[in-house]
Structures are given as C-alpha cells and as structure tokens.
Amino acid sequence: MSQDFTHKKLELYKQKIREIPNTSFNADQKKLALEILEKADPHNLEAIFSLLAKRIEVGFVFDIAPEVQQDAICLLKHNKELSFTPALCQQQHAMIFGENYDALKNLLVLYRGKVDCIYIDPPYNTESTKQDGNDYKSEQNSSGKFGYRDKFMRTGWLNMLNERLKLAKDLLSDRGVIFISIDDSEQAYLKVLCDEIFGEGNFVANLVWQKKKGGSQDSQDFAKEHEYILCYSKGTWEIYEQTQRHEEKDFNKTIDGKRAKILKLEKWGNHSLRTDRPTLYYPIKDPNGQDFYPIAPSGAEGCWRKKPENLDPEHIFWQEDSKGRLTPYEVLYFEEVQGKDKIIKTRTIFTDCGTTTDATKEIQAIFGTKAFATPKPTSLILKLLKIATSPNSLVLDFYAGSGTTGQALMELNREDGGNRRCILVTNTENNIARGVMYERIYRLCYGKGTKGESFAWADKNEPFSDQGWEVFEGQTHHLKIDDYETGERLKEVAIKAFKTLEPSCDLGDELNIYYTLSCLNPQKQEPKPPKGP
Ligand SMILES: C[S@@+](CC[C@H](N)C(=O)[O-])C[C@H]1O[C@@H](n2cnc3c(N)ncnc32)[C@H](O)[C@@H]1O
C-alpha cells in the first residue's frame, strides 16, 4: 500500500471524526479516537475506523463494506460489434454489461447531477431473509454469518444498496427522482436506509403496485398481491404527468344552453359535519328566497364544499337528489373549465399497470420462452416515466435485468415524440446482459433477433427503428498508484470510452482515474463443493 494513499486515507478518517457533532462524541472521545487511528496498522485502518464509527453512529450500523481495491480500476470498453445505430436514428442510448458499482462510478464522471430519473429493481433479498440468519423462527439462526453480493444477510444486503444508492444520489439532477421496487421483506429497512441517504424530507411516496390478481390460491391468511415502489427526490421535484380533474364525457347536461356538469354542494365523505368545519356551515338562498343550510349524508348538520367567498350564486343549480330532496349543486360549464383544470396529482396505488403475469407474457412474445424469471411489466415503468420525466430527460436503470426500462422509454418517446435517453446497466450473471437485455432491445429495434429470428411481438408492433444503442462492458485493469505510465495510458482508454458515451463531454485534466474509478474488492469465491460420488 503506498504511503501517500495511506496518509490520505488517515487524514480523511480523522477529518470525519472531527466533524462528528460534540453532542454525539465529546472532545475527549474524539481525542482518543484520533490517537487510535494514528497508531493503527495501515492495513487495518478501514476496519478500525468502521469499528469506531459504529460506536458513534446513531442511525444505521453496517457491517464493514468491502474495501476499495487499491490496485484496480474499472473502465468502460466500447463494444463496437454489438452497438447499433439504425438508419433513422433519433436518439442514442447506452447499455453497460457489468457490475453496477463500477458502472455508477464511471457514469459519475459524465453525469453527476444530470440524471432526471432512476428506476431500479434490485434483488429483494427474499429467500436469504429466511435463510441467512434473519428469520427469528429459524433454528439455525446464525447471525454471525456475513454473505455479500450473493445470498445477503440483511446488513450485507443493506450495505450493498447503501454503497450504490449513495453514488446514485450524486447522479441525480436537482429535480431528479429515484424509484426503487421492493417487496414486504425489506421495504421497511430500505425505507430507513433511503431516509438516511436521500433525507427524510425528500421522501415522496411509497407507491403500491398491484402485481397480481387472485393471489388467494397460494396464501394461508392474507392474499399478498402487491409490492412497493419507494420514491425519493433529490430536491425540488415536480410531477410531469397531469391528470384531468373533469373528464369531458361527464359534461352531459345542458344548463342555460351550455354543456355542463353538476357537483353536489354539500360535503360528503370525511369531515362532512358542521362540527368538522364550522366555517363551512352558512346559509344560502333557496329558489324561494329562504335560508338553506347544508345537511350531512347522515341527516345531521353538514357543511358546504366551498367557502362563501368562493361560491358564485350564479353557478348554483337546484334539483332533487336521489332521495327526492331539493338540493343545491355547483355548476361547471365545459367551456369555462376546458384546458384550465389540470391537476398535478397521481394516485399512490397502481392497480392498472400490468402484473407479473403480463410481464412474463411480454418476455414470451419477444423470446418465445420465459427467458427471464423476474421481469416487471413495461406499463408499470411507462407509468413511472410519465410521472417523472420530461421529453428530454436522462433515465438510468442500474439493475436492468431484461431491459424493461429500455422498452418503456422507447415506447414513451414514440408516444409523445420525446428525446429521452436511457442508460441500462446489468451484470453478466447467467448471460443476462447479452442473452436477455441486449437481445430484447435489439429485437425491439430491428423487429428480428440477432440471428434473424422472428417473434410474436414484431407481428403486432412497429420496431423502434429510430432508437440506437451503444454497448459498453466494464473492464478491470490493474494499476498501481505509482505506475504513472500505465496510468496515463489507461486514462486515454477511459477518455475514449467516455467520449463515445457522451460525445459532447469535456473532461479536461481533472480526471483522476485512480481515485475516481477504483473498484470494490472482488467477491471472495466460496470453494465449490466437490462433484457427486
Ligand atoms: C430483479 S432483476 C431486474 C428485472 C428488471 N426490472 C426487468 O424488468 O427485467 C435484477 C437484475 O439485477 C442484476 N444485478 C444484480 N446485482 C447486480 C450488480 N451488482 N450489478 C449489476 N447488475 C446486477 C441481476 O442480474 C438481475 O438481472
């Protein structure tokens, strides 16, 4: 380990200790912690700091994260053969095959603060929740076991997301937003982690997605038919999707010769009693000039929907209600509200965004088989993109799996003529990146497979022949900090790939590949059990 690197690290940790508020760690404690760090064996510096930090942190406490590998960097390598730019190409997207931690570090060089929407669908940690020491009912509860990037213990799983979400946050633009799919096993834990990373004030919603219907066949008690999508913003967040408050078809009356819709003036539902809203209890004149007070659905004294100053007497229409009682209604004239009544609201419960069965059918229509086990339906991601992106947004999915986000984005660009750009990252496990994500996107853009195969989707849909994709692979290079020559050569390699990904980028001299692109330590491979007898 180079002395310079150790020194920098030590100074960084000392600085972190000094920055801890005195309310959490008093001056004497800080002094002691600094002494311990000063005397620590350089090889154990990170572990010792983590141990000290554990004594201090009041929020989440993690197992020690894998260290950054000190002699390896990951660079993106452009794969020309797989990249494609159709003749009518309007927009060039990118796919990255490889470990997303490394990909995110590379993307930060180009897109810090520039990504408008991130959607991720990480491993849910479902099976391991039961198997790796988190199931308190389990007899083999081995809480000391620490699995990382495989079957995760909860702390390992949170740690894995913690590292990536912190990088993701730095990628988000000021108005950016992140959506994270998750189910009941870890939702609560992920929510707390995200509160820490993005800030509780930036929590937007915990969306509920109905992922299947008729789940009662396989349930003992409650039919679990939903999952969640946690949503956090970076700062100022604005919903793009607008919903019409009044649908045109509801203007089915003619009042004073004009198309109109009427709405009961007496409040119904929650808070419809005089005692709930005393200021909304006041008389209006009925058609005979008599005072008329609001009545709640229960028959008790009620309240109006509007304050007196907001109620235009010219817009009151009297008619008998369903019980034959003469009742006042507010009149809305179509020509008065048309185009002015957009509201920026959407529901938090998604019941009509496709199911997991729909997602599997989509995969079958493209591959002819269930080529991928856990896809999301395109309509779910389409809905999120409609809510959170403008026609020029940059969108990232770093657990892209079969590439559903890519399909949803191309569909939305087609629907509204947008120029959204998409970056998909997925690892190479089980040939997912090349065999599923890439193949799916290629098929959607060309209407045929990479080997000329035909498939059902293309019989009913026009291929996205105006969308091109550059393909990159993460490549690990060994680089010692004092190997200046190799460092300069690799820097050129890095810049070349960055310029292909973002031709307009200007990296200047400030790119320090060693610090910016250092990898995580590779996962230690468990020795494989010997093959059968
Ligand atoms: C649940 S799937 C995502 C499915 C996707 N939403 C879809 O509709 O197809 C998660 C994907 O993330 C990939 N993945 C898991 N860990 C990763 C990592 N560290 N880096 C990159 N990809 C990873 C897995 O290979 C898997 O394909």
The ligand as a Gaussian input file, in Angstrom:
#p B3LYP/6-31G(d) Opt

LIG

0 1
 C      -34.901000      -8.235000     -10.402000
 S      -33.879000      -8.122000     -11.746000
 C      -34.452000      -6.703000     -12.573000
 C      -35.558000      -7.001000     -13.523000
 C      -35.928000      -5.867000     -14.413000
 N      -36.628000      -4.824000     -13.695000
 C      -36.775000      -6.359000     -15.558000
 O      -37.919000      -5.908000     -15.710000
 O      -36.309000      -7.208000     -16.288000
 C      -32.358000      -7.613000     -11.062000
 C      -31.213000      -7.695000     -12.040000
 O      -30.099000      -7.026000     -11.500000
 C      -28.924000      -7.737000     -11.869000
 N      -27.924000      -7.443000     -10.827000
 C      -27.878000      -7.917000      -9.542000
 N      -26.807000      -7.419000      -8.886000
 C      -26.148000      -6.618000      -9.775000
 C      -24.966000      -5.834000      -9.695000
 N      -24.251000      -5.765000      -8.583000
 N      -24.582000      -5.143000     -10.802000
 C      -25.318000      -5.197000     -11.939000
 N      -26.442000      -5.926000     -12.067000
 C      -26.863000      -6.625000     -11.001000
 C      -29.329000      -9.201000     -11.879000
 O      -28.561000      -9.923000     -12.763000
 C      -30.786000      -9.103000     -12.353000
 O      -30.834000      -9.284000     -13.721000

